[in-house]
Amino acid sequence: MALARQVLCVCALLGLPLAGAEPIRYSVAEEAESGSLVGELAEDAGLTPAQLSARRARLVSEDGRQHFRLERSSGRLVVAGRLDREQLCAQSDTCMLPFELLLSDPLQFFRVEVTVKDINDHSPIFPEERVSFKILERSDPGSRFPLEVAQDLDIGSNTVQEYSISPENEYFSVSYGSGTNDDKYLELVLEKSIDREEHTEISFSVIAMDGGSPPRSGTIEISIIVLDVNDNAPIFTQERYTGKVLENMPEGSVVLTVLATDPDAGVNGDVSYQISQAGVQSESAFVIDPITGEIKLTKPLDFEAAQHHEIRVRATDGGGLSAICKVLVEVVDVNDNAPELVVSSFSSPLPENTVPGTVVALFTVRDRDSGANGKISCALQDQLFFSLRPAYKNYYELVTVSVLDREETPQYILSVTAADAGSPPLTSTHTFTMDISDVNDNAPVFNQTSYTMYVRENNVPTVFVGAVSAADADMGLNAKVTYSLAAEQGPERAWCSCISVNSEKGHVFVLRPLDYERLRQTEVRVSASDAGSPPLRANVTVRLVVLDENDNAPLVLYPAQESGPASSELVPVSAEAGYLISKVVAVDADSGQNSWLSYHLLRATDPGLFSVGLQSGEVRLRRPVTERDSVKQKLVVLVRDNGKPPLSATAALSALLLKDFSDVRLPHSSPASEDQASSLTTYLIIALVFVSLLFLISTAVLLACKACRRKELKAGPVLYAADTLQSGLADAAAAGTLPRAYCYEISLTTGSGNSEFRFLKPILPSLPPQHCAVGQGPDEEQDFPCVPVSSEDMAPDNAGTLSAGQINALSFD
């Protein structure tokens, strides 16, 4: 025992299953009370009580019945319930109950055998309570009358040891012992002849006594009836009859026939048969024909319940003499029991990250048949992810052989088939339903590699522009996806505060109005994260494109639209149709069709004289100039974009129709002055009431003005063209709206009240002869070559009016 304990300790330290080591043996008396100590199992197995609990120690028996219980807290093996050796092992000399101590993490077995010791708890029992014998008078002393031996379910010294007669008499004694085949017998021996005239009937008891302490006994009442002479008892042809029967033989099948003969004649020679004794399991299984001696089945036999049946048959003649023979019936096994599969442990659900080689189930197989009919083989139908591995004796382990993936296969239906070697073989199938539990091994996956969303400028705050969507192949919390804006790495990717994403649905919102002219598109990174531990995430780029709205009206660059007077373009009266007068230049801050500009003539002094290019904005003559056309033409050009609704702007410009540029009319005032003149007319009408006073004032003002003119003429100043004409020519030259660049050198008299050019002497006393500066701006200087003009050429003609020849003497570039 000490050596076995050392082996168990070494095996426990090494963590190896106990496959071939010596079993741990205990013994316990039958009828022990529940909770009685059998042995210190943990100590004998080299384990501690803490290891028993940690490794989920349990007892597993082949028949599934638990006769003993393991106390994990103390490691003791105790009796679980009432133990009846006779019920467990019948008449076997030894009664051993084997089972295994099963440990997990790692898997380990300990073979345990408990021998149930017999106690004297059964009394001897005779098959019958009373037996009658008919004995002929003058029977010879020494005649023997067989009795059925008493049955004691105990074994060894606790079984029947002796028989006695009570009360003792002089005629009979009891004889008992074992025969040639170790068959026990019991006989009454006639010690003295009986005289029927003295005793017609003798009664006494036979007592069977066992060897227990204290001893137990059983009694049978014997009645001896003295008859007339019948001196021959029946004799069986065999002392022992042996027969074989298949366990599946039907009811009424003949097992064998016994035969006894009696040489007496008449009634004394008529033999009848009866079953005098049978075992517990054989008592109701057989019946004998009293005349023929045929032994028949009353029900099918079961090899697994009893492999042998022993019965005793009594043959009795008409005179009361009898004989007994033994009949042995051997049950032949038939493959009528399919294998049984008993699951000891099964782990489900199983995490999908379980490593290959993990034991997920432990089971044992058994077959109640014998021989080849009881040999079992197991097979697993699908062995791609799981396989069977023999563990110990008839135990098998179901283990994983490859990596599991719940997203690919969330559940496995494993069918284990156990088949015996019978002919035909019988099979049984057990199904293991293995659920695979989820592990957070899949990150969310967006349904697009990138997203492009559109929003129109000037949007309302928190407008919905689209949604991102990601799916997670896991389940439960591992598949719950939340969305957020991912923080960008590096300063080159600025955080856009105008975009927000809903954490649950992935809806993307623009938080504030956007201006296409300031921001045309932006990109953000949206992160999808699951709720696993640790969480897994994925990012996707969302590009927000701002769509242009027609929210900007065209801006006219030329001609400049200022509060001052509009510029005038000079147009020769000899110009033909199509002559380029000017060009309106405008831009639109919008884009696309919202920035496509078209030009239209909104109004003009003579609309039929001008045309405006729809796309170019060029103002041209539609027809040649006629004498009826007004010298000064006003035009308003409408610039309109292509938006919906369209926005527009206007450009005002004027044109002077000149005949060889000698008919230049210098306006006294700007258009604004003309409007003021209209108002003055109203005031003058009102002022007529004060005409007398005004006349005197006007005369005085006139005299003062004449005096001022004389002083100015004496100073001889040179006057250039009026500001309106000068600025118009400069703008026209800069814009390129005139076909040629002009430079004018003109002297005007201060008293000129019409459009004539007048000159005073001396002319140009201080100007250089080669150049005159016209149209110089504050930041640039342009020199226009001029032809020198002498004083004589510039002499006034016809009251100071410049002649046509003198005008032609001006140089043109």
Order of alpha helices (4+ residues) and beta strands (2+ residues): alpha-beta-beta-alpha-alpha-beta-beta-beta-alpha-beta-beta-beta-beta-beta-beta-beta-beta-beta-beta-beta-beta-beta-beta-beta-beta-beta-beta-beta-beta-beta-beta-beta-beta-beta-beta-beta-beta-beta-beta-beta-beta-beta-beta-beta-beta-beta-beta-beta-beta-beta-beta-beta-beta-alpha-alpha-alpha-beta-beta-alpha
